[in-house]
Amino acid sequence: MKKMTILLFALLSATARADTIEMKVNGLVCGFCAQGIDKTLRRNPATADVLVSLEHKLVAVSTREGQDISDAELTKALTDSGYDVKSITRTRRSLEAIRAEIGQAPR
Amino acid sequence: MNLFNFALACFVLAGATSLAQAKPIAFSHGTTVMAEYGAGTMVEAQLFYAPKYFYSVGGGYLALESDIDHRRREITYARANYLVKRWNMEAAQANVFVWGGAGQAYVSESNDHTFAWNAGAQVDYETRRIYSSLKTDFHRSSQFEHRVDTLQLGVAPYEHDFDTLATWFVVQARNYTGGLHDGTEWALLLRLFKRGAWVEAGLTDDGKLQAMAMVNF
């Protein structure tokens, strides 16, 4: 029973502290205009890296180890950049894996 | 039909209009610096800071010189820009901006400096392949009154992404009121931008240079 509890706790912790946050964003059509997203998200001390894809209408953020950015903070960052967030998903995929999947050059 | 009416007609026909010129507001805590050379009739430089994504404040310098009789105005102004409405669609964005400001103008005929105010509006609609914008900029003092209307329609030969160079071919039509230029001035422009740097250049139907550069940071 104790092992089961530890396993469940570890699973929940892993889910709660996801490495990468993916956001579907409306209005992403201009790289010049979208740079505010990159700059705003990078100002957050919990941010490790940011990916913006106009083609996939995607903004993804990887967080520093043991840190997280709340949905409210992410939504505010995107709103302050002038965009609308349609969905927020937390995943264990690395940002580099997403870059490779969508064909974006590594930074 | 003058250019402004023509542009409005295009807007209605298209069902939407867009002004994808230099947007006067970059993003929250962003700074925009812009300089434009308008075929010898106008030169403008602007610097704006946006405390929020929906408004910015700053100032600019605008020189207008008539290519008919060489009357000249040099206007230095403080200005506030406001994003009235933004539509963020899945594969497009549209905006409505307005602005207003005041400053001082030098008038060559009287060799005098006078108070001047300005107001304007811009609408734009763009996808990753098409771009359109309509802008009107009005300047008035006790000694002059000018409006500069600019319509731009652009097409991209490929869809750029955030980290790649964007290339646009743009047709621009511009109309000046107040005796600055006779008729509508047409220009063909090549626009390039990547990240926070934007340059465009081309020629007018008179063979004159039309160019603009802008940075956001």
Interface residues (C-beta under 8 A of the other chain):
Chain A: V25 N26 G27 V29 C30 G31 F32 C33 A34 Q35 G36 I37 D38 K39 T40 V52 S53 L54 E55 K57 T79 D80 S81 G82 Y83 D84 Q104 A105 R107
Chain B: A20 K23 I25 A26 F27 S28 H29 G30 K52 Y53 F54 L83 R86 W87 N88 M89 E90 A91 A92 Q93 E126 T127 R128 E159 H160 D161 F162 D163 T164 A166 F193 K194 R195 G196 W198 N216
